[in-house]
Every structure is written in C-alpha cells, then in structure tokens.
Amino acid sequence: MSTAEELARLGRRLVELGLSRGTAGNISIRESGGTVVASPSGTDLGALDPAQLSVLTSTPSGALEQVSGAKASKEVPMHAAMYRRFGAGVVVHTHSFHAVQSSCLPPWTPYCAIPPYAPYFAMKIGNLPLIPYRHPGDPALGELIDEADLEFRAALLAHHGLVLFAETVDEAIAATVELDDACRLAVSLAQIPQARALEEEAVAELAARNGRPWGPRITSS
C-alpha cells in the first residue's frame, strides 16, 4: 500500500471511530527520505482521495514546504515540529470532543495534562503536556512544541484538541483511541473527589516497560 493510500486509510478509520467529524483535524505521514504526504486544507478525513493529497518536503531547517497536490492544512508548522522531534512516522491532529474538553481544564502536572487513571494510558501515551493556546494555524504552535523541555509523543493543545506522533498508521490509530478514552475518563472523574490516579511508581514502570516517557525531564547541573 502506498503512503497516500495509508494516509487515506488512517483518515477513514479516525472518522469511523468518531474521532474526526466534518473537516476538523489533519493527518500526515513522513517518509524516510523527508517527503510528507498530508491531508489537504478543509477536507473530510473519511473521504481522502490518495490522488489529491498535499505533498511537502522537509527543508534543511526542518520546516515543511509544499511541492505539489492540493493546498496543505494551515497546521503544517505543528506537523513539522513533531517531525523535527521524531523523524519519519505519522502525525495525527484531531479536535475530538473529549480531547478538547480535557484541554480546557487546568493541567494535572507540568508533564501530564490529565491524571493517569488507567494503565493503558501509560502504556500507549506517557507524558502529555498541555501546550498553551494559540489560534489554529498559528506557527507559534510549532515553536511551542519545539520549546517544550520534556520527552513526549503526544500533547493536548489548550482549547483545541490533540496532536501525537507514532511510527506507523496502526500505532497512530491505537494511540488516538487511547488518548481520547483517557481524556473522556479524566473529564468524567473530574467531579469525583474520591477518584484516584494510578500511583506514580506504577505509571513510571508501565511507561518504561512500553517505551513511553514519564515524568519531568531530568537535567544535569
């Protein structure tokens, strides 16, 4: 399956799972050579045409420049920032209802916007910083991701939604589902004082076992 076909499959699955509605959100795949195939501006992710996608290339500075295809999303700077961190792979940005809800709440800690109530969150996500609000499409969102002094594979964007990186399309689907479920759980338990997050040691152990970052970055003095 081509990269374009894989991107279309990702979009269809996100819509089928109720994680993207209308023309909200955008997705992309970066190949090992630096070419990026992305969903065009204002498109339904469930109806992507592999022949009508946006094709971009990575510049020496790590920015993304369009080279062909339909007009790219205004969120390209955010995708570029994720690829600067991780290299080739998949970036998903959605405005899923539960992610937006959670992004409007005060962060649980500086390194995790929501409490880790279930083990699967630590196993698939780990650290989840809350990126300060900037309007959709603002290049500053990419700059804020660059500046985050923290290891993470996913983040909530304040009043906006989520963004995450994964190595493959299937991993991206699984991570998006798990993050949306974790956000839904966090919002539903926010009004229950007795609700308890997992113990820090348990979360750290689960995250480490599954190759996910957890906790603040430790810098040498």
Number of C-alpha atoms within 10 A of each C-alpha: 7 8 17 23 15 18 25 23 19 25 26 17 18 23 16 13 12 11 21 23 18 11 15 16 26 27 25 31 29 24 15 10 10 17 19 27 26 32 29 24 19 15 18 19 27 19 13 21 15 18 11 15 24 22 24 22 20 18 12 7 7 17 18 22 17 18 13 14 15 16 17 22 19 15 19 24 22 26 29 27 22 24 23 17 15 14 18 21 19 29 26 25 25 22 21 23 18 21 29 21 18 29 27 17 16 12 19 15 15 15 23 21 25 26 22 25 19 16 16 18 24 29 21 25 26 30 27 32 26 29 22 15 17 15 11 14 14 15 16 16 22 21 14 16 25 16 10 13 13 19 18 22 22 26 26 28 26 24 21 25 23 27 26 23 29 22 15 15 23 15 14 21 20 13 23 28 18 19 28 22 16 25 27 17 18 25 18 12 15 14 9 9 7 8 12 11 14 15 10 11 9 12 23 18 15 20 23 15 11 13 14 20 23 23 19 14 11 8 6 4 3
